[in-house]
Amino acid sequence: MPIYEYRCNSCNRLSSFFVRSITSSLEPTCSHCTSNEMERRMSPFSTGKLEGNLDAGNDHRAPGYYNDPSNIGRGVEDAFAKFGKDMPQAIRDNIDSARAGEIPKGIDL
């Protein structure tokens, strides 16, 4: 019994839909504004209890999340921290360059 996640093209909010089987038909309607202009999103796998609060400002799926330069590389930093590994200096330098609005070394546009 899958749960599908959709983003509303009208209000940009997420809605989740529980269906009986993967073959069940679904006509999603936004649970926030009742629009039927919905776009299916890739849902994250269940990770159990999440640490911290995933409000709209910290949710990488939220529109505009990566418009804030401080969020660039946050997933990489979190992964190194989660596994207790030291981040190589080259990766740290690339993240810092990207946050400063510079193109990291070795990337050609």
Buried (B, 14 or more C-beta within 10 A) or exposed (E): EEEBBBBBEBBEBBBEBEBEEEEEEEEBBBEEEEBEBBEEBEBEEEEEEEEEEEEEEEEEBBEEBEEEEEBBBBEBBEEBEEEEEEBEEEBBEBBEBBBEEEEBEEEEE
